[in-house]
Amino acid sequence: MSYLRELPMFSTFCDVKPIHKGMSGDKKYYVTTTENQRLLLRISDPQDFQRKQMEYWLLKQFAELKIPMSQPVDFGIFGEDRNVYTLLTWIDGEEAETKVPRLSKDEQYQIGREAGRILKSIHSIPANVMDQPWKKRYFSVVSERLAAFLKEGERFPGWEIMMDYIDSNRNLLDNRPQVYLHGDYHMGNLIISPQNELSVIDWHTVDFDNIGDPWYEFNRIGMEYPYFAAGQIDGYFRDCIPDVFWRLLAYYLSVSTITSIVWAKYFAPERLRTILTMNTDILCQFDNMKQLIPTWYTIAKDKCATVKGSCN
């Protein structure tokens, strides 16, 4: 960690501890300053400068919306190697994916509603993409991945049904709005405080440069925790969910899981069985793509005792 001494604010650090959790290529550190500030330091490679600069710009835009999140502190380049640093405030708490299973069903639902409300706020910044419709941008990335599945992806029961749904419903992406996205909105990037308050972390520039259909962001919804997931949808739409959302949810979930098969084959073979199971689960939840609303949402709504709002 000696290279960190070249950071312009290193003299204010009194303790620096490496963080080994996470899948990004960044080096991450938990920092305590001489003024008892607790910060998250991320170090990225020089070639990632533009991407990280965009991430930091987005962080500042979202911070102005008062979204509960890691607040941007500083950003820049340091040292002879021209590494990129991002400094953020530290958030105490536990990842939703580990805490939610210990909560009651009603608590899971309420935390999910808050996750949905936060996501709706994130999607409030429109993006100017000029003459680049979402459908064209989406398939410029996805078509190659779908072709890779057809060429070398491991098959699973019902894969033809899923591929047929994807091929025959491309019109769902026509004329979709485009906004700035979080980029990786899932339960592992949501922190629950000891007081059950929710915050957002790990804003990453991934596919589509964090710009796209706001509903595309639901492709990472935690279906394995149906009360949380149902709450997220209800909170996002304030209990007034349009039918077309369910069709697009099925679409984005299907594309995401089926294209993950080839990725897992080469980069995470230990996850391949789980991803194949996710594909068959989606087919089951949408009754082989014939059912509009997934079964996990219906079951969660029927069994959750929380008083819910109404569409008005």
Buried (B, 14 or more C-beta within 10 A) or exposed (E): EEEBEEBEBEEBBEEBEEEEEEEEEBBBBBBBBEEEBEBBBBBBBEEBBEBBBBBBBBBEBBBEEEBBBBBBBBBBBBBEEEBBBBBBBBBEBBBBBEBBEEBEBBBBBBBBBBBBBBBBBBBEBEBEBEEBBBBEBBBEEBEEBBEBBEEEBBEBEBBEBBBEBBEEBEEBBEEBEBBBBBBBBBBBBBBBBEEEEBBBBBBBBEBBBBBBBBBBBBBBBBBBBBBBBBBBBBBBBBBEBEEEBBBBBBBBBBBBBBBBBBBBBEEEEEBBEEBBEBBBBBBBBBEEBEBBBBBBBBBBBEEBEBEEEEEE
